[in-house]
Amino acid sequence: MMTDLFSLKDRVALVTGGSRGIGRMIAAGFLAYGARVYISSRKAPVFEQTAAELSAGGGTCIALPVDASTLEGVRSLASALFAREPKLDILVNNAGAAWLTGFDDFPEKGWDKVMDLNLKTPFFLTQALAPALRAAATRDKPSKVINIVSIDGISVNMQETYSYAASKAGLIHLTKRMALRLAEDNIVVSAIAPGAFKTDMNTVARDHEEQVVKRIPARRVGRDEDMAGAAIYLASRAGDYVVGSTLIVDGGVTYAR
């Protein structure tokens, strides 16, 4: 029904890196629209506090203290979820990292850490949670996987974040490949490419907003509801037919570069 187009009532969601920034915005949006939300992070005290704060606003948010940056961590996170839920309706692969160093000095660890968390983890976590996603999925109510990418994977940012941009570009393409395969199992895979939002990762937007907005056609940085709205759209019935696409949420920056 049209009236239920954006409802997430009775759906179970997992948002990685959900303790702050983009992940928290998405988790809060899901809770507001009726989902039961699990958030994971390696910083237990911080995200346990986040889970309590989000639950206080209504709904149920549960913290899973697991570092999913390694394959062992991915398996631990999947096991932690399976111990609580037989099915998973929505997976948001949001946890990520960046590394800023000039070309001549860019280190191997700045490549491996970022590529592992930003590109490798989304694939293997989706693989590990596929049984739960398949258990929840039907043709009329597919499960959802939403990969959080970046506009830096679409157009070139002048900052020397080599591994970050490469990882996000790779995840955009991986989203397409995964979408084609998992559609067979009634699992819809898509992605969101955020632009400037005030987060701990995007310190430029957070600390220099006045300068940043000059380059944004919409003349403002992203708000919590902008990110929550995009994620709710893709996670709900409204986004069931959006397969393999990347939704750009950047106020027009990508087209103005």
Order of alpha helices (4+ residues) and beta strands (2+ residues): beta-alpha-beta-alpha-beta-alpha-beta-alpha-alpha-beta-alpha-beta-alpha-alpha-alpha-beta-alpha
